[in-house]
């Protein structure tokens, strides 16, 4: 099983252009910038609520 999940993301075009600008400013692709946001949010959530247990087989 591929560990990388492909996910379609719908967002306002102008907002995403601004987001891409920020990502490029930070030296990242938009995809890597989204990944950083997700990692930060999971850390914040788990700090408050405890570690989330997931299986690699779950989708």
Protein Blocks (a to p, Z undefined) as FASTA:
>chain_A
ZZbdcddddddfklmmmmmmmmmmnopafklmmmmmmmmmmmmmmmmnopadddfkbZZ
